[in-house]
Every structure is written in structure tokens, then in C-alpha cells.
């Protein structure tokens, strides 16, 4: 089962210059808890933005290139990637970036969104718009880091 996990600003901002906009330690902890011992799917820019391979997670990258560590499974075609994993019962996380979220948003069953109560006018990547009427919304937690408040929200497809 495919799920999205992302942190988004008030205007669906995701990042700037291939980096996260806000430093939210408790949100990073939430991300780690949700994705630990799971498969994580990402685009090449998201992979490049990681400080290292994330421990105890299977890295899957959609890319036209092959220059990845041997521990990374690479797909060159999104249909091949989807067909490989679509029947797995375990939760598989789409962790970014923007174009991958857009490709998967119509097929995922869940989205774990950190909704940040802030905006960044200089952001250069955004989370895709989606019809919230097609989703049940469950509040998981509220938090504050570095003076920024945010909520962890689980959207389940109706």
C-alpha cells in the first residue's frame, strides 16, 4: 500500500534549493517513526538532499540515471515501479519530491501531512493540490518547534 509523507507550509510549500524550508526536530522524529523499517520511494533530487542513506529503510529511487549506491533500488519508469510494489500489503512511503507526489497522489490510500502554520514566499517546490472532500482527515498531534506550530494529519482516502 502506497502512502505519502510530507511537510507542507500554508501555501503547500515543500522546499527551496533542494532543502527543507523549516527545521522541525519533532517532525523529523515523526518521519523517522513512520518510515523506519519500511520502503521509501523518492526522486533523484530528494535522494541527493539526504545527508546519507537513512538507516533501516529500503531506498527506492525513480531516476533516469544509474549512479546510485548498490543498496539503492533504481527504477527508470514509474509504471515499472508501481507494478513492482502495488500488491504489497505493507505500507510503502513516497517521501518526495514534488513531481513524485503529483504522480502518486491519485493512487495512494493515505497521506501523512505535517501541516505547518507558516509560509515561505521563496519556496521553489510545492505539494500538489488535492480535493480534501475525497479524504477523511484525522488529527494525529499538534506540535511546536523553533516557534513554529504544526499539526500531524492523516488523510485516508474515502
Buried (B, 14 or more C-beta within 10 A) or exposed (E): EBBBBBBBBEEBBBBBEEEBBBEBEBBBEBBEEBBEEBBBBBBBBBBEBEEEBBEEBBBBBBBEEEEBEEEBBBBEEBEEBBEEBEEEEEBBBBBBBBBBBBBBBEEBEBBBBBBBEBEBEEBEBBBBEBEEEEBEEEEBEEBEBEEBEBBBBBBEEE
